[in-house]
């Protein structure tokens, strides 16, 4: 089980690195926001895997907060982009 979780966390880390490149190079604001949202959700997934591996309940509130921040930030930026485009 530990090897599977470790390999999965490495895959999540590589995905986060690819998303970081997109966040830096993204041609538009929407591309950058989606990349940052993906990084946050991959981070939450990594924390969830670590909590499952360790059998601890301490990381679950952190997973919840990171996922909520990702969702809320994406909604606010989407509204900002929509507001900016209507002006």
C-alpha positions as a Markdown table, in Angstrom:
| # | Residue | x | y | z |
|---|---|---|---|---|
| 1 | Unk | 0.0 | 0.0 | 0.0 |
| 2 | Unk | 2.8 | 2.4 | 0.8 |
| 3 | Unk | 4.4 | 2.0 | -2.6 |
| 4 | Unk | 1.1 | 2.7 | -4.4 |
| 5 | Unk | 0.5 | 5.8 | -2.4 |
| 6 | Unk | 4.1 | 7.0 | -2.9 |
| 7 | Unk | 3.9 | 6.5 | -6.7 |
| 8 | Unk | 0.5 | 8.3 | -6.7 |
| 9 | Unk | 2.0 | 11.2 | -4.8 |
| 10 | Unk | 4.9 | 11.4 | -7.2 |
| 11 | Unk | 2.4 | 11.5 | -10.1 |
| 12 | Unk | 0.4 | 14.2 | -8.4 |
| 13 | Unk | 3.6 | 16.2 | -7.9 |
| 14 | Unk | 4.6 | 15.9 | -11.5 |
| 15 | Unk | 1.1 | 17.0 | -12.5 |
| 16 | Unk | 1.5 | 20.0 | -10.2 |
| 17 | Unk | 4.8 | 20.9 | -11.9 |
| 18 | Unk | 3.2 | 20.8 | -15.3 |
| 19 | Unk | 0.3 | 22.9 | -14.0 |
| 20 | Unk | 2.9 | 25.3 | -12.5 |
| 21 | Unk | 4.5 | 25.7 | -15.9 |
| 22 | Unk | 1.0 | 26.5 | -17.4 |
| 23 | Unk | 0.4 | 29.0 | -14.6 |
| 24 | Unk | 3.6 | 30.8 | -15.4 |
| 25 | Unk | 3.4 | 30.7 | -19.2 |
| 26 | Unk | -0.4 | 30.8 | -19.6 |
| 27 | Unk | -1.4 | 33.0 | -22.4 |
| 28 | Unk | -4.6 | 34.2 | -20.6 |
| 29 | Unk | -5.8 | 34.9 | -17.1 |
| 30 | Unk | -8.3 | 32.1 | -17.3 |
| 31 | Unk | -5.5 | 29.6 | -18.2 |
| 32 | Unk | -3.5 | 30.7 | -15.2 |
| 33 | Unk | -6.4 | 30.5 | -12.8 |
| 34 | Unk | -7.3 | 27.0 | -14.0 |
| 35 | Unk | -3.7 | 25.9 | -13.5 |
| 36 | Unk | -3.6 | 27.4 | -10.0 |
| 37 | Unk | -6.9 | 25.6 | -9.2 |
| 38 | Unk | -5.5 | 22.4 | -10.5 |
| 39 | Unk | -2.4 | 22.8 | -8.3 |
| 40 | Unk | -4.5 | 23.4 | -5.2 |
| 41 | Unk | -6.7 | 20.3 | -6.0 |
| 42 | Unk | -3.6 | 18.1 | -6.6 |
| 43 | Unk | -2.2 | 19.4 | -3.3 |
| 44 | Unk | -5.5 | 18.5 | -1.5 |
| 45 | Unk | -5.3 | 15.0 | -3.1 |
| 46 | Unk | -1.7 | 14.6 | -1.9 |
| 47 | Unk | -2.8 | 15.5 | 1.6 |
| 48 | Unk | -5.7 | 13.1 | 1.4 |
| 49 | Unk | -3.4 | 10.3 | 0.4 |
| 50 | Unk | -1.0 | 11.0 | 3.2 |
| 51 | Unk | -3.9 | 11.0 | 5.7 |
| 52 | Unk | -5.0 | 7.7 | 4.3 |
| 53 | Unk | -1.5 | 6.2 | 4.5 |
| 54 | Unk | -0.9 | 7.4 | 8.0 |
| 55 | Unk | -4.4 | 6.6 | 9.3 |
| 56 | Unk | -4.6 | 10.0 | 10.9 |
| 57 | Unk | -7.5 | 12.4 | 11.1 |
| 58 | Unk | -5.3 | 15.5 | 11.4 |
| 59 | Unk | -5.0 | 16.2 | 7.7 |
| 60 | Unk | -8.7 | 16.0 | 6.7 |
| 61 | Unk | -9.5 | 19.6 | 7.8 |
| 62 | Unk | -6.5 | 20.8 | 5.8 |
| 63 | Unk | -7.8 | 18.9 | 2.7 |
| 64 | Unk | -11.2 | 20.5 | 3.2 |
| 65 | Unk | -9.8 | 24.0 | 3.5 |
| 66 | Unk | -7.5 | 23.7 | 0.5 |
| 67 | Unk | -10.4 | 22.4 | -1.7 |
| 68 | Unk | -12.7 | 25.1 | -0.5 |
| 69 | Unk | -10.1 | 27.8 | -1.1 |
| 70 | Unk | -9.5 | 26.4 | -4.6 |
| 71 | Unk | -13.2 | 26.4 | -5.4 |
| 72 | Unk | -14.0 | 29.8 | -3.9 |
| 73 | Unk | -11.0 | 31.4 | -5.6 |
| 74 | Unk | -12.0 | 30.0 | -9.0 |
| 75 | Unk | -15.6 | 31.3 | -8.6 |
| 76 | Unk | -14.4 | 34.8 | -7.7 |
| 77 | Unk | -12.0 | 35.0 | -10.5 |
| 78 | Unk | -14.5 | 33.7 | -13.0 |
| 79 | Unk | -16.9 | 36.4 | -11.9 |
| 80 | Unk | -14.2 | 39.0 | -12.2 |
| 81 | Unk | -13.4 | 37.9 | -15.7 |
| 82 | Unk | -17.0 | 38.0 | -16.6 |
| 83 | Unk | -17.4 | 41.5 | -15.1 |
| 84 | Unk | -14.2 | 42.7 | -16.9 |
| 85 | Unk | -15.4 | 41.4 | -20.3 |
| 86 | Unk | -18.8 | 43.2 | -20.0 |
| 87 | Unk | -17.3 | 46.6 | -19.4 |
